[in-house]
């Protein structure tokens, strides 16, 4: 257990004084104080059985999760305000929200449980959010146990012991659902559980858990390509790698610098992934479920990495998450914005750069006029979309051709048999060919490769992404100019194709002309002798449950044959 000899150096009186007085933090503190004072007059949201059970009835997650995360918001802001001001005004509601969270039947989400689990299994189940809650409460216990009522701290210690420490140790080695994972789950769960152990467990309990937790972190790192690319995308890089860093730092201080999880070339490459994820000046790398249209950084991660690695670039602070942007209200990142950021560090405008992630098979091209991204890879990647060969195009910090990102997370969204019924995930919602009415199929055996990569030209092999035996070759080639991109798809079939449709995806209503499609400043020229164009608006539910519209542009090949080419020319106006 962490003692005064191992106290985290960030949590000290001088740092809190700096936070309270430095102009760097002023805007954020004002927003937090305003929200805290507003909520003083509102009751704590109930987490009802009806809302919990709604997921098992309809697949809806948002209704229960809204109340669940609103509670975590209250926990964050009351804890922060009390740490900042030591005022009774915030201590009493802090006591109440801690008590309410301790009373929750389970800290996990229904989406990560099963209605068939026994009550004993559901109560201490360690999913992402149960782990995060245990970590939050253990860190707050460490920080505030002398200020909180004895009855409350005894309950905190008991519940953390039962729901996190005993729950993890009671599982056989390797049987926690996330212990063998290579995505964000491994880092978030192992990092959260690991920090809870370091704060609250006995030395013997920690030594028992330690090998399993460190192995989880090895699994997590193995999910990155050697060049540092996160196959889940940028926002999931922030999520998983952020928890990896939080645990790594606690462990480093706990062991007096004897154990350093950052000491590898691969971690250094992973650390630099962020600065290769900005398209144009303000857009985020669009990939799988991680698409967040505008680039936002967790500033605490950037500043931490800057202090530990050479070559880390710091995007402007205006591109940082603000209070309230994290709808899950995670304590670890929230408090480290204040504890790990350094107002003295320089801010800069990142140099727009092109980047080729060879291992991930991603290609990013940033120019003065546009930003472009495409991918190969396979259709069994984390948070997978069937999108081999899909591309996005932006101009003047606005996406013209788009990746829809994540849809609403529901039960069907993550069920294998229904995931690709969602347009956000299927080939029909991406800028890829549809052949004989068939899109790409999910699975590692469905893949694409990058055949050639240079400053002026990129070519990808796509035929293996489709479950169409008569398709013997499909090569997508991009030729790049200063303000133009020419895309040519070259098809080879064993016999004449029945139907081939080139699809483009945009959220801007296009205008069809005789031989051209206009999307704001983008002109897409085609040969009307070869192609017939149509536009179909499609409504879908976005990640936060809102109704959104996408426009699907279909270029139908009039007379597909055994061998043919389709060319689209993209040009941008000034």
C-alpha positions in Angstrom: 0.0 0.0 0.0 1.1 3.5 -0.7 2.4 5.3 2.4 3.7 8.7 3.1 7.1 7.6 1.8 5.6 6.8 -1.6 3.1 9.7 -1.8 2.4 10.8 -5.3 4.5 13.9 -5.8 1.7 15.6 -7.7 -0.6 15.7 -4.7 1.1 18.4 -2.6 0.2 21.7 -1.1 2.3 23.8 -3.5 0.7 22.3 -6.5 -2.8 23.0 -5.2 -1.8 26.6 -4.5 -0.5 26.9 -8.1 -3.8 25.4 -9.4 -5.9 27.9 -7.4 -4.0 31.0 -8.5 -2.5 30.4 -11.9 -4.4 32.0 -14.9 -3.7 28.8 -16.9 -6.4 26.9 -14.9 -8.8 29.8 -14.3 -11.3 29.1 -17.0 -11.6 25.4 -16.1 -11.9 26.1 -12.4 -14.7 28.6 -13.0 -16.6 26.1 -15.1 -16.2 23.4 -12.4 -17.2 25.7 -9.6 -20.3 26.9 -11.5 -21.4 23.4 -12.2 -20.7 22.3 -8.6 -22.8 25.2 -7.2 -25.6 24.5 -9.6 -25.8 20.8 -8.6 -25.9 21.6 -4.9 -29.6 22.3 -5.4 -30.4 19.2 -7.4 -30.9 15.7 -6.1 -28.5 12.9 -6.9 -29.9 11.0 -10.0 -31.4 7.6 -9.2 -30.0 4.5 -10.9 -33.2 2.6 -11.1 -33.9 -1.1 -11.8 -36.1 -0.1 -14.7 -33.2 1.9 -16.3 -30.7 -0.9 -15.6 -33.0 -3.6 -17.0 -33.9 -1.5 -20.1 -30.7 -2.7 -21.7 -31.8 -6.4 -21.5 -35.2 -5.5 -22.8 -34.4 -3.2 -25.7 -30.6 -2.9 -25.9 -30.7 0.8 -24.9 -27.6 1.8 -22.9 -27.9 5.6 -22.8 -30.8 5.9 -20.3 -29.0 4.1 -17.4 -25.6 5.4 -18.3 -26.8 9.0 -18.2 -27.7 8.7 -14.5 -24.6 6.6 -13.8 -22.2 9.1 -15.3 -24.0 12.1 -13.8 -23.2 10.6 -10.5 -19.5 10.4 -11.4 -19.6 14.0 -12.5 -20.8 15.0 -9.1 -18.1 12.9 -7.5 -15.4 14.5 -9.6 -16.4 18.1 -9.1 -17.2 17.9 -5.4 -13.9 16.1 -4.7 -12.0 18.6 -6.8 -13.6 21.7 -5.2 -13.0 20.3 -1.7 -9.3 19.5 -2.5 -9.0 23.0 -3.9 -10.8 25.0 -1.2 -11.3 22.6 1.8 -14.8 24.1 2.2 -17.7 22.4 4.1 -19.9 23.6 1.2 -18.5 20.8 -0.9 -17.6 18.2 1.7 -21.2 17.4 2.7 -22.4 16.7 -1.0 -19.1 14.8 -1.5 -20.0 12.5 1.4 -23.4 12.0 0.0 -22.3 11.1 -3.5 -19.7 8.7 -2.3 -22.3 7.0 -0.1 -24.7 6.8 -3.1 -22.1 5.2 -5.3 -21.1 2.8 -2.5 -24.8 1.8 -2.4 -25.0 0.9 -6.1 -25.8 -2.7 -6.7 -23.0 -3.0 -9.2 -20.4 -0.5 -10.5 -20.4 -2.2 -13.9 -22.7 -1.3 -16.7 -25.5 -3.6 -17.8 -24.0 -3.6 -21.3 -21.0 -5.5 -19.9 -23.0 -7.9 -17.8 -25.5 -10.6 -18.5 -29.0 -11.0 -17.1 -28.2 -14.6 -16.5 -25.3 -13.9 -14.1 -25.9 -14.7 -10.5 -26.2 -11.7 -8.1 -22.8 -12.6 -6.6 -21.3 -12.5 -10.1 -22.9 -9.2 -11.1 -22.2 -7.3 -7.9 -18.3 -7.4 -8.0 -17.9 -7.8 -11.8 -14.9 -5.9 -13.0 -15.7 -4.2 -16.3 -14.2 -0.9 -17.5 -16.4 1.2 -15.3 -16.4 -0.9 -12.2 -12.6 -0.8 -12.4 -12.6 2.9 -12.9 -14.9 3.5 -10.0 -12.8 1.4 -7.7 -9.7 3.3 -8.8 -11.4 6.7 -8.3 -12.6 5.8 -4.8 -9.3 4.4 -3.8 -7.4 7.5 -4.9 -10.0 9.7 -3.1 -9.6 7.5 0.0 -5.9 8.1 -0.2 -6.3 11.9 -0.6 -9.2 12.5 1.8 -9.5 9.8 4.4 -8.5 12.2 7.2 -11.3 14.6 6.1 -14.1 12.2 5.6 -16.3 10.7 8.3 -15.0 7.5 9.8 -18.1 5.5 8.8 -17.7 6.6 5.2 -14.1 5.7 4.9 -14.7 2.3 6.5 -17.3 1.6 3.9 -15.1 2.9 1.1 -12.3 0.5 2.2 -14.7 -2.4 2.6 -16.4 -1.9 -0.8 -13.1 -1.5 -2.6 -11.8 -4.6 -0.9 -14.8 -6.7 -1.9 -15.6 -5.2 -5.4 -12.0 -4.8 -6.7 -9.3 -6.5 -4.6 -11.1 -9.7 -3.5 -13.0 -9.8 -6.8 -9.8 -9.8 -8.8 -7.9 -12.2 -6.6 -10.8 -14.6 -6.5 -10.6 -15.1 -10.2 -8.2 -17.7 -11.5 -5.2 -16.4 -13.3 -6.2 -15.1 -16.8 -9.9 -15.5 -16.3 -10.9 -11.8 -16.0 -12.6 -11.0 -19.3 -9.9 -8.4 -20.1 -6.8 -10.2 -19.1 -6.2 -11.6 -22.6 -7.3 -8.6 -24.5 -5.0 -6.4 -26.6 -7.2 -3.3 -26.8 -8.1 -0.4 -24.4 -9.9 -2.8 -22.0 -6.6 -4.3 -20.9 -5.0 -1.0 -20.0 -8.1 0.6 -18.5 -9.1 -2.3 -16.3 -5.6 -3.5 -15.4 -4.5 0.1 -14.8 -7.5 1.0 -12.7 -7.4 -2.3 -10.7 -3.6 -1.9 -10.3 -3.9 1.6 -8.9 -6.6 0.4 -6.5 -4.3 -2.3 -5.3 -1.4 0.1 -4.8 -3.6 2.4 -2.8 -5.6 0.0 -0.8 -4.2 -3.6 -0.8 -1.7 -5.3 1.5 1.8 -5.9 0.3 0.9 -9.6 0.0 -2.2 -8.9 -2.1 -0.3 -6.6 -4.4 2.5 -9.2 -4.9 -0.2 -11.8 -5.8 -1.9 -9.5 -8.3 1.2 -7.8 -9.7 2.3 -10.5 -12.3 -1.2 -10.7 -13.8 -1.6 -7.0 -14.0 1.8 -6.4 -15.6 1.1 -9.2 -18.1 -2.2 -7.4 -19.0 -0.1 -4.3 -19.9 2.1 -6.4 -22.1 -1.0 -7.7 -23.9 -2.2 -4.1 -24.3 1.1 -2.9 -25.9 1.0 -5.9 -28.2 -2.2 -4.5 -29.7 -0.2 -1.6 -31.2 1.7 -2.0 -34.4 5.5 -1.7 -34.0 5.3 1.8 -35.5 3.0 2.9 -32.7 -0.3 3.0 -34.5 -3.4 2.3 -32.4 -5.7 0.2 -34.6 -8.7 1.3 -32.5 -8.1 4.9 -33.5 -7.0 8.1 -31.9 -9.7 8.5 -29.2 -9.2 5.0 -28.0 -5.4 5.7 -27.9 -6.2 8.4 -25.5 -8.4 6.2 -23.4 -6.3 3.1 -23.1 -2.8 4.7 -23.2 -4.0 7.4 -20.7 -4.7 4.6 -18.2 -1.5 2.9 -19.0 0.4 6.1 -18.1 -1.6 6.6 -14.9 -0.7 3.2 -13.7 2.9 3.4 -14.9 3.5 6.6 -13.0 1.9 5.3 -9.8 4.0 2.1 -10.1 7.2 4.1 -10.8 6.8 6.2 -7.7 5.7 3.2 -5.6 8.9 1.4 -6.5 11.1 4.4 -6.2 11.9 4.4 -10.0 12.8 0.7 -10.0 9.9 -0.3 -12.4 9.4 1.8 -15.5 6.8 0.6 -18.0 7.8 3.4 -20.4 11.3 2.1 -21.0 10.9 0.6 -24.5 11.2 1.7 -28.0 7.7 0.6 -28.8 6.2 2.7 -26.0 8.2 5.7 -27.4 6.6 5.1 -30.8 3.1 4.8 -29.2 3.7 8.1 -27.4 4.2 9.9 -30.7 1.1 8.5 -32.3 -1.0 11.5 -31.3 1.0 14.1 -33.3 0.4 12.1 -36.5 -3.4 12.1 -36.0 -4.2 15.7 -37.0 -5.6 16.3 -40.4 -5.5 19.8 -41.8 -5.1 22.0 -38.7 -7.9 20.9 -36.5 -9.4 17.6 -37.7 -8.9 14.2 -36.1 -7.8 11.0 -37.8 -11.0 9.3 -38.8 -11.0 5.5 -38.2 -13.4 2.9 -37.0 -15.4 3.8 -33.8 -12.9 6.4 -32.8 -13.8 9.1 -35.1 -14.2 12.4 -33.4 -14.5 15.0 -36.1 -12.4 17.7 -34.5 -9.1 16.9 -32.9 -9.0 17.1 -29.1 -6.1 16.2 -26.9 -6.0 15.1 -23.3 -3.5 17.8 -22.3 -2.3 15.9 -19.3 -1.1 13.0 -21.5 0.7 15.4 -23.9 2.5 17.2 -21.1 3.4 14.0 -19.4 4.9 12.5 -22.5 6.7 15.7 -23.3 8.6 15.4 -20.0 9.5 11.7 -20.6 10.3 11.4 -24.3 12.2 13.4 -26.9 10.3 14.6 -30.0 6.9 15.1 -28.4 5.0 17.9 -30.0 2.4 19.9 -28.0 -0.7 21.0 -29.9 -2.2 24.3 -29.0 -4.1 24.4 -25.7 -7.2 25.4 -27.6 -7.3 21.8 -28.9 -7.6 20.4 -25.4 -10.6 18.7 -23.8 -12.5 21.0 -21.5 -14.5 20.2 -18.4 -17.6 18.4 -19.5 -16.3 17.1 -22.8 -15.8 13.6 -21.3 -19.4 12.4 -20.9 -18.2 9.4 -18.8 -16.6 11.8 -16.3 -13.5 9.7 -15.6 -11.6 10.9 -12.5 -8.1 9.8 -13.5 -7.8 12.1 -16.5 -10.0 14.8 -15.0 -7.7 15.4 -12.0 -4.5 14.9 -13.9 -5.4 17.8 -16.2 -4.5 19.9 -13.2 -1.8 17.8 -11.7 0.2 16.8 -14.8 -0.1 19.9 -17.0 2.6 22.4 -16.9 1.7 26.1 -17.7 5.3 26.8 -18.6 5.5 24.3 -21.4 5.5 25.8 -24.9 2.5 25.6 -27.2 3.0 25.3 -30.9 1.3 24.8 -34.2 2.0 21.3 -35.3 3.7 20.8 -38.5 1.2 19.2 -40.8 2.8 16.0 -42.0 2.1 13.1 -44.2 2.6 9.7 -42.5 2.7 6.1 -43.6 2.0 3.6 -40.9 3.4 0.5 -42.7 2.5 -2.0 -40.0 -1.1 -0.7 -39.6 -1.3 -0.1 -43.4 -2.6 3.5 -43.0 -1.7 6.3 -45.3 -2.1 10.0 -44.2 -1.4 12.9 -46.6 -1.4 16.5 -45.4 -0.9 19.3 -47.9 -1.4 23.0 -48.0 -4.8 22.4 -49.7 -6.2 19.2 -48.3 -5.8 16.3 -46.0 -6.4 12.7 -47.0 -6.5 9.4 -45.2 -7.0 5.8 -46.4 -6.4 2.4 -45.0 -5.9 -1.3 -45.8 -5.5 -3.7 -42.9 -8.1 -6.4 -42.2 -11.7 -6.6 -41.1 -11.1 -8.0 -37.7 -9.5 -5.0 -36.1 -10.6 -3.6 -32.7 -13.9 -1.7 -33.1 -13.8 -3.0 -36.7 -15.7 -1.5 -39.6 -15.8 -3.3 -43.0 -13.8 -0.5 -44.6 -10.7 -1.7 -46.4 -9.8 1.0 -49.0 -12.1 3.6 -47.5 -10.8 7.2 -47.6 -11.6 10.6 -46.1 -10.9 14.0 -47.6 -10.9 17.4 -46.0 -10.4 21.0 -47.1 -9.9 24.1 -45.0 -10.6 22.1 -41.8 -13.9 20.6 -43.0 -14.5 17.0 -44.0 -15.9 16.7 -47.5 -15.7 12.9 -47.8 -16.3 11.4 -44.4 -16.0 8.5 -42.1 -19.2 8.3 -39.9 -17.3 6.9 -36.9 -19.3 5.2 -34.2 -23.0 4.8 -34.1 -25.0 4.5 -30.9 -23.6 1.8 -28.6 -26.5 -0.6 -28.1 -26.7 -4.3 -27.6 -27.0 -5.0 -31.4 -24.0 -2.8 -32.1 -21.6 -5.2 -30.5 -23.3 -8.5 -31.4 -21.5 -10.3 -34.1 -24.6 -11.2 -36.0 -26.0 -7.6 -36.1 -23.0 -5.3 -35.9 -22.8 -4.9 -39.6 -26.5 -4.1 -40.0 -25.5 -0.6 -38.8 -24.5 1.7 -41.6 -21.7 3.2 -39.6 -20.0 -0.2 -39.5 -20.9 -1.8 -42.9 -19.3 -1.3 -46.3 -22.5 0.5 -47.4 -21.6 3.4 -45.1 -18.0 3.8 -46.4 -16.4 5.0 -49.6 -15.6 1.5 -51.0 -17.0 -0.5 -53.9 -20.1 -2.6 -53.7 -19.9 -5.5 -56.0 -23.0 -7.5 -57.1 -24.8 -5.9 -54.3 -22.3 -7.3 -51.8 -20.1 -5.4 -49.4 -17.0 -6.5 -47.6 -17.2 -9.1 -44.9 -15.9 -9.1 -41.3 -13.1 -11.4 -40.4 -9.3 -11.4 -40.4 -9.3 -13.4 -43.7 -10.9 -10.3 -45.4 -8.0 -7.9 -45.9 -6.3 -5.4 -48.1 -2.6 -4.5 -48.7 -0.8 -1.4 -49.8 1.1 -2.3 -53.0 2.9 1.0 -53.6 3.4 4.1 -51.5 5.1 7.3 -52.6 4.6 11.1 -52.4 2.7 11.1 -55.7 0.9 7.8 -55.8 -0.6 5.1 -53.6 -2.1 1.8 -54.6 -4.0 -0.8 -52.6 -5.1 -4.3 -53.3 -8.7 -4.8 -52.2 -10.0 -8.1 -53.8 -9.4 -10.1 -50.6 -11.8 -7.9 -48.7 -14.8 -9.3 -50.5 -16.4 -12.7 -50.3 -16.6 -12.9 -54.1 -14.6 -15.8 -55.6 -15.0 -14.5 -59.2 -13.3 -11.2 -58.3 -9.6 -12.0 -59.1 -8.2 -8.5 -58.7 -9.2 -5.1 -57.5 -6.6 -2.4 -57.3 -7.4 1.1 -56.0 -4.9 3.7 -57.1 -4.7 7.3 -55.9 -2.6 9.9 -57.8 -2.0 13.1 -55.9 -1.6 16.6 -57.2 -1.5 19.9 -55.4 -5.2 20.4 -55.5 -6.3 17.2 -57.1 -6.6 13.5 -56.5 -7.4 11.0 -59.2 -8.8 7.6 -58.0 -8.8 4.6 -60.4 -10.3 1.3 -59.4 -9.1 -1.6 -61.7 -11.3 -4.7 -61.7 -10.6 -8.2 -63.0 -13.3 -10.9 -62.8 -13.3 -14.5 -64.1 -16.4 -13.5 -66.2 -18.4 -10.4 -66.7 -19.4 -8.7 -63.5 -23.1 -8.3 -62.8 -23.1 -5.0 -60.9 -20.4 -2.6 -59.6 -21.1 0.5 -57.6 -18.5 3.0 -56.5 -19.7 4.6 -53.3 -18.7 7.9 -51.6 -19.9 9.1 -48.2 -20.5 12.7 -47.2 -22.5 14.6 -44.6 -22.9 17.6 -47.0 -25.7 17.5 -49.5 -24.1 17.1 -52.9 -25.3 18.6 -56.2 -25.3 16.4 -59.3 -24.3 18.0 -62.6 -23.9 16.3 -66.0 -20.4 15.0 -65.5 -19.7 16.3 -62.1 -20.8 16.0 -58.4 -20.2 19.1 -56.3 -19.7 19.0 -52.5 -19.0 22.6 -51.4 -15.4 23.3 -52.7 -15.0 19.8 -54.0 -15.7 18.8 -57.6 -15.9 15.1 -58.5 -15.7 14.5 -62.2 -16.7 11.3 -63.9 -17.4 9.9 -67.4 -21.2 9.8 -67.8 -20.7 7.4 -70.7 -19.4 4.8 -68.2 -21.1 5.8 -64.9 -24.6 6.7 -63.8 -24.7 8.7 -60.6 -27.3 9.0 -57.8 -27.5 10.4 -54.3 -29.4 8.8 -51.4 -29.9 10.5 -48.0 -29.7 8.0 -45.2 -30.7 8.7 -41.6 -28.9 6.9 -38.8 -28.4 7.3 -35.0 -25.1 8.8 -34.0 -22.9 7.8 -31.1 -24.7 10.0 -28.6 -28.1 8.9 -29.7 -28.9 11.8 -32.0 -30.5 11.5 -35.4 -28.0 12.3 -38.2 -28.1 12.3 -42.0 -25.5 11.0 -44.4 -25.5 11.3 -48.2 -24.5 8.2 -50.1 -23.2 9.0 -53.6 -23.4 5.9 -55.9 -21.6 5.7 -59.2 -23.1 2.7 -61.0 -21.0 1.1 -63.8 -23.3 0.9 -66.8 -21.7 -2.0 -68.5 -19.4 -3.9 -66.2 -17.3 -6.5 -68.0 -14.6 -9.0 -67.2 -11.9 -6.3 -67.0 -12.4 -2.6 -66.7 -11.3 0.6 -64.9 -13.4 3.3 -63.1 -11.9 6.7 -62.6 -13.0 9.6 -60.4 -11.2 12.9 -60.4 -11.4 15.1 -57.3 -10.4 18.7 -57.5 -10.6 21.5 -54.9 -11.4 25.1 -55.4 -9.4 27.8 -53.7 
